[in-house]
Amino acid sequence: MGVWHGKTGRRVTGARVKKFRDKKKYEMGHSPTETIMGETKRRTIDSKGIHHKKRAVLRVKEVNVTDAKKNQTFRVEIQEVEKNPSNLDYQRRKVITRGTIIKTPKGRAKVTSRPGQDGAVNAVLI
């Protein structure tokens, strides 16, 4: 059964609402993309209109790290996921989301992109 983001079929009072149309594809949702470390694997999903999203679905190996002081960007390998303040379960399972602290050869970095939406991991050195 899919995730659906349409009307519930009930009013605020709890009364049933008569169905006047079918479910639409643009109301359909997706399960969350929980990106972890590993050999890079992306998947393309449909978006509204003719657009597509590239998700870093299961695994990602490299990260684009920006050094703000030197104004340089490097593509380096992820060594370890240190901390994920958004969710303690994600921290235990080493899931990479926006705000995650990761360890790289250049030092510790904070993820600034959304890997499940963009298909890439961008980070800034701390």
Contacts in CASP RR format, 6 or more apart in sequence:
PFRMAT RR
TARGET T0000
AUTHOR 0000-0000-0000
METHOD contacts of the structure
MODEL  1
MGVWHGKTGRRVTGARVKKFRDKKKYEMGHSPTETIMGETKRRTIDSKGI
HHKKRAVLRVKEVNVTDAKKNQTFRVEIQEVEKNPSNLDYQRRKVITRGT
IIKTPKGRAKVTSRPGQDGAVNAVLI
2 28 0 8 1.000
2 29 0 8 1.000
3 28 0 8 1.000
3 29 0 8 1.000
3 30 0 8 1.000
3 31 0 8 1.000
4 23 0 8 1.000
4 27 0 8 1.000
4 28 0 8 1.000
4 29 0 8 1.000
5 27 0 8 1.000
5 28 0 8 1.000
5 29 0 8 1.000
6 23 0 8 1.000
6 27 0 8 1.000
7 17 0 8 1.000
9 16 0 8 1.000
9 17 0 8 1.000
9 19 0 8 1.000
10 16 0 8 1.000
10 17 0 8 1.000
11 17 0 8 1.000
26 48 0 8 1.000
30 45 0 8 1.000
33 55 0 8 1.000
33 56 0 8 1.000
33 57 0 8 1.000
33 115 0 8 1.000
33 116 0 8 1.000
33 117 0 8 1.000
34 90 0 8 1.000
34 93 0 8 1.000
34 95 0 8 1.000
35 56 0 8 1.000
35 57 0 8 1.000
35 58 0 8 1.000
35 59 0 8 1.000
35 60 0 8 1.000
35 95 0 8 1.000
35 96 0 8 1.000
35 97 0 8 1.000
35 115 0 8 1.000
35 116 0 8 1.000
35 121 0 8 1.000
36 58 0 8 1.000
36 59 0 8 1.000
36 60 0 8 1.000
36 81 0 8 1.000
36 93 0 8 1.000
36 94 0 8 1.000
36 95 0 8 1.000
36 96 0 8 1.000
37 59 0 8 1.000
37 60 0 8 1.000
37 61 0 8 1.000
37 78 0 8 1.000
37 80 0 8 1.000
37 81 0 8 1.000
37 94 0 8 1.000
37 96 0 8 1.000
38 59 0 8 1.000
38 60 0 8 1.000
38 61 0 8 1.000
39 59 0 8 1.000
39 61 0 8 1.000
40 56 0 8 1.000
40 59 0 8 1.000
40 60 0 8 1.000
40 61 0 8 1.000
40 62 0 8 1.000
41 56 0 8 1.000
41 57 0 8 1.000
41 58 0 8 1.000
41 59 0 8 1.000
42 54 0 8 1.000
42 55 0 8 1.000
42 56 0 8 1.000
42 57 0 8 1.000
42 119 0 8 1.000
43 54 0 8 1.000
43 55 0 8 1.000
43 57 0 8 1.000
44 52 0 8 1.000
44 53 0 8 1.000
44 54 0 8 1.000
44 55 0 8 1.000
45 52 0 8 1.000
45 53 0 8 1.000
45 55 0 8 1.000
46 52 0 8 1.000
46 53 0 8 1.000
47 53 0 8 1.000
53 117 0 8 1.000
53 118 0 8 1.000
53 119 0 8 1.000
54 118 0 8 1.000
54 119 0 8 1.000
54 120 0 8 1.000
55 115 0 8 1.000
55 116 0 8 1.000
55 117 0 8 1.000
55 119 0 8 1.000
56 115 0 8 1.000
56 116 0 8 1.000
56 118 0 8 1.000
56 119 0 8 1.000
56 120 0 8 1.000
56 121 0 8 1.000
57 116 0 8 1.000
60 78 0 8 1.000
60 96 0 8 1.000
60 115 0 8 1.000
60 119 0 8 1.000
60 121 0 8 1.000
61 77 0 8 1.000
61 78 0 8 1.000
62 75 0 8 1.000
62 76 0 8 1.000
62 77 0 8 1.000
62 78 0 8 1.000
62 121 0 8 1.000
63 75 0 8 1.000
63 76 0 8 1.000
63 77 0 8 1.000
63 78 0 8 1.000
63 102 0 8 1.000
63 104 0 8 1.000
63 109 0 8 1.000
63 111 0 8 1.000
63 121 0 8 1.000
63 122 0 8 1.000
63 123 0 8 1.000
64 73 0 8 1.000
64 74 0 8 1.000
64 75 0 8 1.000
64 120 0 8 1.000
64 121 0 8 1.000
64 122 0 8 1.000
64 123 0 8 1.000
65 73 0 8 1.000
65 74 0 8 1.000
65 75 0 8 1.000
65 76 0 8 1.000
65 104 0 8 1.000
65 106 0 8 1.000
65 109 0 8 1.000
65 123 0 8 1.000
65 124 0 8 1.000
65 125 0 8 1.000
66 72 0 8 1.000
66 73 0 8 1.000
66 122 0 8 1.000
66 123 0 8 1.000
66 124 0 8 1.000
66 125 0 8 1.000
67 73 0 8 1.000
67 74 0 8 1.000
67 106 0 8 1.000
67 125 0 8 1.000
68 124 0 8 1.000
68 125 0 8 1.000
74 106 0 8 1.000
76 104 0 8 1.000
76 105 0 8 1.000
76 106 0 8 1.000
77 104 0 8 1.000
77 105 0 8 1.000
78 96 0 8 1.000
78 102 0 8 1.000
78 103 0 8 1.000
78 104 0 8 1.000
78 121 0 8 1.000
79 102 0 8 1.000
79 103 0 8 1.000
79 104 0 8 1.000
79 105 0 8 1.000
80 94 0 8 1.000
80 102 0 8 1.000
80 103 0 8 1.000
81 91 0 8 1.000
81 94 0 8 1.000
81 95 0 8 1.000
81 96 0 8 1.000
81 100 0 8 1.000
81 101 0 8 1.000
81 102 0 8 1.000
81 103 0 8 1.000
82 101 0 8 1.000
82 102 0 8 1.000
82 103 0 8 1.000
82 108 0 8 1.000
83 91 0 8 1.000
83 100 0 8 1.000
83 101 0 8 1.000
84 90 0 8 1.000
84 91 0 8 1.000
84 94 0 8 1.000
84 95 0 8 1.000
84 96 0 8 1.000
84 97 0 8 1.000
84 99 0 8 1.000
84 100 0 8 1.000
84 101 0 8 1.000
85 91 0 8 1.000
85 99 0 8 1.000
85 100 0 8 1.000
85 101 0 8 1.000
86 97 0 8 1.000
86 98 0 8 1.000
86 99 0 8 1.000
86 100 0 8 1.000
87 95 0 8 1.000
87 97 0 8 1.000
90 97 0 8 1.000
90 100 0 8 1.000
96 102 0 8 1.000
96 111 0 8 1.000
96 115 0 8 1.000
96 121 0 8 1.000
97 111 0 8 1.000
97 114 0 8 1.000
97 115 0 8 1.000
98 111 0 8 1.000
98 112 0 8 1.000
98 113 0 8 1.000
98 114 0 8 1.000
99 110 0 8 1.000
99 111 0 8 1.000
99 112 0 8 1.000
100 110 0 8 1.000
100 111 0 8 1.000
101 108 0 8 1.000
101 109 0 8 1.000
101 110 0 8 1.000
101 111 0 8 1.000
101 126 0 8 1.000
102 108 0 8 1.000
102 109 0 8 1.000
102 110 0 8 1.000
102 111 0 8 1.000
102 123 0 8 1.000
103 109 0 8 1.000
104 123 0 8 1.000
106 125 0 8 1.000
107 125 0 8 1.000
107 126 0 8 1.000
108 125 0 8 1.000
108 126 0 8 1.000
109 123 0 8 1.000
109 124 0 8 1.000
109 125 0 8 1.000
109 126 0 8 1.000
110 123 0 8 1.000
110 124 0 8 1.000
110 126 0 8 1.000
111 121 0 8 1.000
111 122 0 8 1.000
111 123 0 8 1.000
112 122 0 8 1.000
112 123 0 8 1.000
112 124 0 8 1.000
113 119 0 8 1.000
113 120 0 8 1.000
113 121 0 8 1.000
113 122 0 8 1.000
113 123 0 8 1.000
115 121 0 8 1.000
END
